Amino acid sequence: MKTAYVNGTPISREAVQFELDRLIKFYVTHGTSKETITANLEKLVERAQEQAIGAKLLLDRAAELEVQVPESEIDGRIAEIKKQLGSEEAFKKALEARKTDEKSFREELRRGCRVDALVRQAVAHVPEPSEEDIEAYYRAHPGEFASGPQVFARHILVTPADKESEASKREAREEIEAIRKRILEGADFKEEARAHSDCPSAKDGGSLGWFSRGMMVGPFDKAVFSIAKNEISDIVETQFGYHIILKEDERPGGSKSLTEAHESIRDLLRHEARGRAMDSFVAELREKASVEYK
């Protein structure tokens, strides 16, 4: 893929990846399957680049208009970030990791808030989806609201320090075997996960939430759908290391009712309508800008 330049400034791969991650997250949240996303990945990457171009145009326009952002909004954003990170000290460490300071970070947030304010202005005229529109979408897309069986599971992962070393792999397997033995003898799965799992889910007691078939790597997927509810799996080996799995709950497949799908459809239709309004707004900005691909 060629690099895009907006008024001579290159759009970084990181900016494109950021937009791609947002697109994938949105479609996954609204029920699009992993297979559909994979099949359309090339188009999604192209769309992500176009959105990154649009974001740059919006950023430049917001700066040009000097859109005002109340200091209280910046304070609120920083307070929320500190709350998510858990402490003032964690916030300072996060700034250090980004190689920035709080003053510079506030200005970065201000630029983002300016763009948000500009976007709100650009879509203010867009009406909310009507009940008729929501029902029509539901009737026209029955496949989107059908789902296969799902499970709610936790896991503990032990990753070998050196995946190429047989000794290291043996040590990792011995560790996961010891953990499994403790759990079978009465140790709490969640506490063992928090203390020993190498997966980011460790902080949530190993929780992977609800997921369907095909969303996990093959050996893991096969294991979790073959064990009974509340059962601990045997040791499962994947490219990530060694796992043990606890299936806490399961539910059969079926179709969502209109009532169940209502909010998701409304969000999707709102997103699409506002997206069209933003496309028009960005197209106007783009006509006045220089956009090249090199």
C-alpha positions in Angstrom: 0.0 0.0 0.0 1.3 3.4 -1.0 1.8 6.1 1.7 -0.7 8.9 1.6 0.4 12.5 1.9 -1.9 15.4 3.0 -0.5 18.8 2.1 2.9 17.2 2.0 2.6 15.5 5.4 2.8 11.7 5.3 0.0 9.6 7.0 1.9 7.2 9.2 1.3 3.4 9.3 0.5 3.8 13.0 -2.4 6.2 12.1 -3.7 3.7 9.5 -3.4 0.9 12.0 -5.3 2.9 14.6 -8.2 3.4 12.3 -8.1 -0.2 11.2 -8.3 -1.4 14.8 -11.3 0.9 15.4 -13.1 -0.4 12.3 -12.5 -4.0 13.3 -13.6 -3.4 16.9 -16.8 -1.7 15.6 -17.8 -4.5 13.3 -17.0 -7.2 15.8 -19.1 -5.4 18.4 -22.0 -5.3 16.0 -21.8 -9.0 15.2 -19.7 -9.3 12.1 -17.9 -12.6 12.0 -14.2 -13.1 12.0 -14.4 -14.8 8.6 -16.2 -11.9 7.1 -13.6 -9.4 8.5 -10.7 -11.6 7.2 -12.3 -11.9 3.8 -12.7 -8.1 3.5 -9.4 -7.1 5.3 -7.9 -5.5 2.2 -10.9 -3.3 1.7 -10.9 -2.4 5.4 -7.2 -1.4 5.2 -8.0 0.9 2.3 -10.9 2.3 4.3 -8.7 2.8 7.3 -6.2 4.8 5.3 -9.0 7.0 3.9 -10.2 7.5 7.5 -6.7 8.4 8.6 -6.6 11.0 5.8 -9.9 12.3 6.9 -8.7 12.5 10.5 -5.7 14.6 9.4 -7.9 16.9 7.4 -10.2 17.4 10.4 -7.3 18.0 12.7 -5.9 20.7 10.4 -9.4 22.3 10.0 -10.1 22.3 13.8 -6.7 24.0 14.3 -7.4 26.5 11.6 -10.8 27.4 13.1 -9.3 27.5 16.6 -12.2 25.5 17.9 -12.4 26.2 21.6 -12.2 23.4 24.2 -13.1 24.2 27.9 -10.2 23.5 30.2 -12.7 21.5 32.3 -13.1 19.0 29.4 -9.3 18.4 29.4 -9.3 18.0 33.1 -12.1 15.5 32.9 -10.3 13.4 30.3 -7.1 13.3 32.3 -9.0 12.4 35.5 -10.7 9.5 33.6 -7.3 8.3 32.3 -5.8 8.4 35.8 -8.8 6.5 37.1 -8.4 3.8 34.5 -4.7 3.5 35.2 -5.3 3.3 38.9 -3.1 6.0 40.3 -1.2 9.3 39.7 2.0 7.3 39.7 0.8 4.9 37.0 -0.2 8.0 34.9 3.3 9.5 35.3 4.8 6.2 34.2 2.5 6.0 31.2 3.6 9.5 30.2 7.3 8.5 30.5 6.6 5.4 28.3 5.2 7.7 25.7 8.3 10.0 26.1 6.1 13.0 26.8 5.1 15.2 29.8 1.7 16.2 31.1 1.8 19.6 29.4 2.4 18.1 26.0 -0.2 15.4 26.6 -2.8 18.0 27.5 -2.1 19.7 24.2 -2.5 16.3 22.4 -5.8 15.8 24.2 -6.9 19.4 23.3 -6.3 18.7 19.6 -8.4 15.6 19.9 -11.2 17.4 21.7 -11.1 20.1 19.0 -11.7 17.4 16.3 -14.5 15.9 18.4 -16.2 19.3 18.6 -15.8 19.8 14.9 -17.3 16.3 14.2 -20.2 17.1 16.5 -20.9 20.2 14.5 -20.7 18.4 11.2 -23.2 15.7 12.2 -25.6 17.8 14.3 -28.2 17.8 11.5 -28.3 14.0 11.1 -31.6 12.6 12.5 -31.8 9.6 14.7 -32.8 6.3 13.0 -36.6 5.8 13.0 -38.3 2.7 14.4 -39.3 1.9 10.9 -35.7 2.0 9.7 -34.6 -0.2 12.6 -37.3 -2.8 11.9 -36.6 -2.8 8.1 -32.9 -3.4 8.7 -33.7 -6.3 11.0 -36.0 -7.9 8.5 -33.6 -7.4 5.6 -30.5 -8.9 7.4 -31.7 -12.1 9.3 -28.3 -13.7 9.0 -26.7 -11.0 11.1 -28.8 -11.9 14.1 -28.2 -15.6 14.1 -25.5 -17.0 16.3 -24.0 -20.4 17.0 -23.3 -21.9 20.5 -21.2 -19.7 22.8 -19.2 -20.3 25.9 -18.0 -18.2 28.8 -14.5 -19.4 29.8 -11.4 -18.6 31.8 -7.9 -19.8 31.1 -4.4 -19.9 32.5 -1.5 -19.6 30.0 2.1 -20.4 30.7 4.4 -19.4 27.9 7.9 -21.0 27.6 10.7 -18.4 28.1 12.3 -19.8 24.9 9.8 -21.4 22.5 12.7 -23.0 20.6 14.2 -24.7 23.7 12.9 -28.1 24.7 14.1 -27.5 28.2 12.2 -24.3 28.4 9.0 -25.9 27.0 9.4 -28.7 29.5 9.6 -26.2 32.4 6.5 -24.4 31.2 4.6 -27.7 30.9 5.6 -28.7 34.4 4.5 -25.3 35.8 1.0 -25.6 34.1 0.7 -29.2 35.4 1.4 -28.0 38.9 -1.2 -25.2 38.6 -3.8 -27.7 37.3 -3.1 -30.1 40.1 -3.6 -27.3 42.7 -6.9 -26.3 41.1 -8.2 -29.9 41.1 -7.3 -30.1 44.7 -9.3 -27.0 45.5 -7.3 -23.9 44.7 -9.3 -21.0 43.2 -8.9 -20.8 39.4 -9.2 -17.0 39.3 -6.5 -16.5 41.9 -4.2 -18.9 40.2 -4.8 -17.1 36.9 -4.0 -13.7 38.6 -0.8 -15.1 40.1 0.6 -17.2 37.3 -1.0 -16.7 33.9 1.1 -15.0 31.2 -2.0 -13.8 29.3 -3.3 -10.2 29.8 -6.6 -11.7 30.9 -4.8 -12.6 34.2 -5.9 -9.4 35.8 -9.5 -10.5 35.2 -8.9 -13.9 36.7 -8.3 -15.4 33.3 -11.7 -14.3 31.9 -12.1 -14.4 28.1 -15.8 -13.5 28.3 -18.4 -15.0 25.9 -17.2 -16.2 22.5 -18.3 -18.4 19.6 -16.7 -21.2 17.7 -13.8 -20.2 15.5 -12.8 -17.1 17.6 -9.9 -18.9 19.3 -7.0 -20.8 17.9 -7.8 -24.3 16.7 -6.6 -26.5 19.7 -8.0 -24.1 22.2 -11.3 -23.8 20.3 -11.7 -27.6 20.1 -10.9 -28.1 23.8 -13.3 -25.5 25.2 -16.2 -26.6 23.1 -15.7 -30.3 24.0 -15.5 -30.0 27.8 -18.6 -29.8 30.1 -19.8 -26.8 32.0 -17.6 -26.2 35.1 -15.0 -28.7 33.9 -11.3 -28.0 33.8 -9.6 -29.0 30.6 -6.5 -31.1 30.1 -3.4 -29.2 29.2 -3.9 -27.6 25.8 -0.8 -26.6 23.7 -1.0 -23.7 21.2 1.5 -21.5 19.5 1.2 -19.2 22.6 2.2 -21.9 25.1 0.3 -24.2 27.5 -3.2 -23.6 28.7 -5.8 -25.0 31.1 -9.4 -23.9 30.6 -12.4 -23.5 32.8 -15.7 -23.4 31.0 -18.0 -21.5 33.4 -21.1 -21.3 31.2 -22.6 -22.1 27.8 -25.5 -21.1 25.7 -27.0 -22.6 22.6 -27.2 -20.8 19.2 -30.2 -19.0 18.0 -31.5 -15.7 16.6 -31.9 -12.5 18.4 -35.3 -10.9 18.6 -35.9 -7.4 17.2 -36.1 -6.3 20.8 -32.7 -7.8 21.6 -31.1 -6.4 18.5 -32.8 -3.0 18.7 -30.0 -1.0 20.3 -27.3 -2.6 18.2 -29.1 -1.8 15.0 -29.8 1.8 16.1 -26.1 2.3 16.9 -25.2 0.8 13.5 -27.6 2.9 11.5 -26.7 6.1 13.5 -23.0 5.3 12.8 -23.6 4.8 9.1 -25.8 8.0 8.8 -23.2 10.1 10.6 -20.5 8.5 8.6 -22.2 9.6 5.4 -22.4 13.1 6.7 -18.8 13.1 7.7 -17.8 11.7 4.3 -19.5 14.7 2.7 -17.8 17.1 5.1 -14.4 15.5 4.6 -14.9 15.5 0.8 -15.3 19.3 0.9 -12.1 19.6 3.0 -10.3 17.2 0.6 -11.2 19.3 -2.5 -9.3 22.2 -1.0 -6.3 20.0 0.1 -3.5 18.2 -1.7 -3.7 14.4 -1.2 -1.1 12.3 -2.9 -0.1 8.6 -2.8 3.6 7.7 -3.2 
